[in-house]
Amino acid sequence: MTEPGLLDGKTAIVTGGTRGIGRAIVDRFAAEGANLIVSSRSDDDVTAVADEVRATYGVDAVGVPCDVTNADEIEAMVDATLERFGGIDALVSNAGGSIDDDNLHRIDEEAWDRTVDLNLKSLFLVAREVLPPMVESGGGSIVHMSSVNGLDGIGQIAYSSARSGVLGLSRLIATQYGRHGIRSNVICPGTIETDRRNEKMDDTGESREVAEHEGEWTQRDQWIDQYPAGRFGRPEEVANATLFLASEMSSFVNGTSLVVDGGLTAGLDWSFQQQIFQSDEPPTRPSKR
């Protein structure tokens, strides 16, 4: 007899669900028995992903195109979910990205507005539409996708500011709706290996050892060197964390953030500390007295 999945019979909406982290979340939730609304702006993409999910995992999946900055399209997406499944148990607000962002003295107001709309206002709009049916059915889990950029002073101004705002939005949802059975939490990923991320990096394909020897580190080498884990994350690692927050495994977790960053925000990795102290010796245990 097959063990029931962690989301067996549950209904989840995943925005930005056709590629990268969002697609990994869709697959992970489907593997755990969830029925899914797969959302992104492309009609063709959401249809193709939903078809593949149904065929692979045997769950019900529907592709619903939706621009999460458009309140009318969000309302239509939620209506389609309720009509198909009768309720919403989990929402993963994953859609986001940087649009013509820059440092403060170079970004114009229009680019600021577009980036903040996509990365903060959209999460507000989707949550506002999803909360009433969740409350009516006795509760649910909302997982907001933020970033390590929202925790530390890194990244470009509009994206990082918006991702920081997600933390406050999520906490307020937790405090205002927790008594209605709503849990609201945040995932803060570090750099994750996706096709889109790799497109943005200058990667010559040289190994780190060769690049270091020749004094020609790529942008990718330099970025990875910030991570104590020595690598970028994988989409499925973020999906696993999201499953935890969406399922009953985290039934007493509310109003917090889960950082999935390979140690980036913990501090300098050991290789940096060795450079600082000018020592190649590995750490050893102190002798017993």
C-alpha positions in Angstrom: 0.0 0.0 0.0 1.4 3.4 -1.0 1.9 5.9 1.8 -0.1 9.1 1.4 1.7 12.2 0.3 2.2 15.2 2.5 -0.2 17.2 0.4 -2.6 14.4 -0.6 -5.9 15.9 -1.7 -4.8 19.4 -1.0 -5.0 22.2 -3.6 -2.1 24.6 -4.2 -1.6 27.6 -6.3 2.0 28.2 -7.5 2.7 31.5 -9.3 5.7 31.7 -11.6 5.3 27.9 -11.8 6.6 27.1 -15.2 10.4 27.4 -14.9 13.2 27.4 -12.4 12.3 27.4 -8.7 8.6 27.6 -9.4 8.6 24.5 -11.7 10.6 22.6 -9.1 7.9 23.5 -6.5 5.2 22.3 -8.8 6.9 19.0 -9.3 7.6 18.5 -5.6 4.0 19.3 -4.6 2.6 17.0 -7.3 4.8 14.2 -6.1 3.3 14.7 -2.7 -0.3 14.4 -4.0 -1.3 18.0 -4.4 -3.8 19.2 -7.0 -2.3 22.3 -8.7 -3.0 25.6 -10.3 0.1 26.4 -12.3 0.3 30.1 -13.1 2.5 32.3 -15.2 2.0 35.0 -17.8 2.3 32.5 -20.8 -0.8 30.6 -21.7 1.2 28.0 -23.7 3.7 27.5 -20.9 1.1 26.9 -18.1 -0.8 24.5 -20.3 2.2 22.5 -21.2 3.4 22.2 -17.6 -0.1 21.3 -16.3 -0.4 18.6 -19.0 3.0 17.2 -18.1 2.3 17.2 -14.4 -1.0 15.3 -14.9 0.7 12.7 -17.0 3.7 12.3 -14.7 2.2 12.4 -11.2 -1.5 11.4 -11.7 -2.8 14.5 -9.9 -5.1 17.1 -11.3 -3.3 20.2 -12.6 -4.7 23.2 -14.4 -2.7 25.9 -16.1 -4.0 29.4 -15.6 -2.2 32.3 -17.3 -2.0 35.3 -14.9 -0.1 38.5 -14.6 0.3 38.8 -10.9 0.5 42.6 -11.1 -3.1 42.7 -12.5 -5.8 42.4 -9.8 -8.5 41.3 -12.4 -6.4 38.5 -13.6 -5.6 37.4 -10.1 -9.3 37.3 -9.3 -10.0 35.2 -12.4 -7.2 32.8 -11.3 -8.7 32.3 -7.8 -12.2 31.9 -9.3 -10.9 29.2 -11.6 -9.3 27.4 -8.6 -12.4 27.5 -6.5 -14.6 26.4 -9.5 -12.3 23.4 -10.2 -11.3 22.3 -6.7 -13.7 24.0 -4.3 -11.0 25.5 -2.0 -7.3 26.6 -1.6 -5.0 24.9 0.9 -1.7 26.4 -0.1 -0.5 29.4 -2.0 3.1 29.8 -3.1 3.8 33.4 -4.3 6.9 32.7 -6.3 6.6 35.0 -9.3 9.1 37.9 -9.3 12.3 39.2 -10.8 14.3 42.4 -11.5 13.2 44.8 -14.2 15.7 47.5 -15.3 16.9 47.8 -11.7 20.1 49.6 -10.7 21.7 51.5 -7.9 19.8 54.3 -6.3 21.4 57.2 -8.2 20.8 55.5 -11.6 17.4 54.0 -11.3 14.4 55.9 -12.7 11.0 56.0 -11.0 9.3 53.9 -13.7 11.8 51.0 -13.2 11.4 51.3 -9.4 7.6 51.0 -9.8 7.7 48.0 -12.1 10.1 46.1 -10.0 8.3 46.8 -6.7 4.9 46.0 -8.3 6.2 42.6 -9.4 8.1 41.7 -6.2 6.0 43.1 -3.4 2.6 44.5 -4.6 1.8 41.4 -6.5 2.2 39.3 -3.3 -0.2 41.6 -1.6 -2.7 41.4 -4.4 -2.6 37.6 -4.6 -2.8 37.1 -0.8 -5.7 39.5 -0.6 -7.7 37.4 -3.1 -6.7 34.1 -1.6 -7.3 34.9 2.1 -11.1 35.0 2.2 -11.6 31.4 0.8 -8.8 30.1 3.0 -10.5 31.6 6.1 -13.9 30.3 5.0 -12.5 26.8 4.7 -10.7 26.9 8.1 -7.2 27.9 7.2 -4.3 27.3 4.9 -0.6 28.0 4.3 0.9 31.0 2.4 4.5 30.8 1.3 6.0 34.0 0.0 9.2 33.9 -2.0 11.7 36.6 -1.0 15.5 36.5 -1.2 18.6 36.9 0.8 18.6 40.4 -0.8 15.8 41.2 1.6 17.9 40.3 4.6 21.2 42.0 3.9 22.4 45.1 2.1 23.1 43.3 -1.1 21.7 43.6 -4.6 20.1 46.4 -6.6 17.9 49.0 -4.9 14.3 48.2 -6.1 14.5 44.4 -6.0 16.2 44.3 -2.6 13.8 46.9 -1.1 10.8 45.0 -2.4 12.1 41.6 -1.2 12.7 43.2 2.3 9.1 44.4 2.3 7.9 40.8 1.7 9.1 39.9 5.2 7.0 42.6 6.8 3.9 41.7 4.7 4.2 38.1 5.6 4.5 38.7 9.3 1.5 41.0 9.3 -0.6 38.3 7.5 0.5 35.8 10.2 -0.5 38.1 13.1 -3.7 39.3 11.6 -5.0 36.0 10.3 -3.3 33.3 12.4 -6.5 32.9 14.6 -8.3 31.9 11.4 -5.9 29.0 10.7 -3.7 30.9 8.3 0.0 30.4 8.4 2.2 32.9 6.5 5.9 32.3 6.1 8.8 33.4 3.8 11.5 31.5 1.9 14.7 33.5 1.4 16.9 31.7 -1.3 20.4 32.6 -2.1 21.7 32.2 -5.6 20.0 29.2 -7.3 21.1 27.4 -10.4 18.4 28.1 -13.0 18.6 28.6 -16.7 17.7 32.3 -16.2 20.4 32.8 -13.6 23.1 31.1 -15.8 22.1 33.3 -18.7 23.0 36.4 -16.6 26.5 35.2 -15.7 29.7 35.4 -17.6 30.8 31.7 -17.4 33.7 30.7 -19.7 33.3 27.0 -18.7 36.8 27.0 -17.1 37.2 25.2 -13.8 37.7 27.3 -10.7 41.2 25.9 -10.3 42.2 26.8 -13.9 40.6 30.3 -13.6 42.4 31.0 -10.2 45.7 29.8 -11.6 45.5 32.1 -14.6 44.1 35.0 -12.6 41.0 35.1 -14.6 38.0 34.3 -12.4 34.7 34.6 -14.1 31.8 36.5 -12.5 30.4 33.0 -11.6 33.6 32.0 -9.8 33.6 35.2 -7.8 30.0 34.8 -6.9 30.3 31.1 -5.8 33.3 32.1 -3.7 31.0 34.0 -1.4 29.2 30.8 -0.4 30.5 28.6 2.4 28.8 25.6 0.7 31.1 26.2 -2.3 28.3 26.1 -4.8 25.0 27.6 -5.7 21.7 26.0 -4.6 19.4 23.8 -6.7 15.7 24.6 -7.4 14.7 21.3 -5.7 16.4 22.4 -2.5 14.1 25.5 -2.4 11.2 23.3 -3.3 11.9 21.0 -0.3 11.9 24.0 2.0 8.6 25.2 0.5 7.0 21.8 0.9 7.9 22.0 4.6 6.2 25.3 5.1 3.2 24.4 3.0 2.5 21.1 4.7 1.5 20.1 8.2 5.1 19.3 9.0 5.3 23.0 9.9 1.9 23.3 11.6 3.3 25.5 14.4 5.5 27.6 12.2 4.0 31.0 11.4 5.3 34.5 10.7 8.9 33.5 10.1 11.4 33.2 7.3 13.5 30.2 6.2 16.8 31.0 4.7 18.0 28.6 2.0 21.4 30.1 1.0 24.2 27.6 1.7 25.5 29.8 4.5 25.8 33.0 2.6 24.2 35.2 5.2 26.0 33.4 8.1 29.3 35.2 7.4 32.6 34.7 5.6 33.4 31.2 4.6 36.5 29.4 6.0 38.6 30.1 2.9 38.2 33.9 3.5 39.1 33.5 7.1 42.3 31.5 6.2 43.3 34.5 4.0 42.6 36.9 6.7 44.7 35.1 9.2 47.3 34.1 6.5 47.2 30.5 7.4 46.8 27.4 5.3 46.4 25.1 8.3 43.1 23.5 8.7 41.3 24.0 12.1 42.1 21.5 14.8 40.4 20.6 18.1 42.0 22.2 21.2 44.0 19.8 23.3 42.3 18.5 26.5 43.6 19.7 29.8 
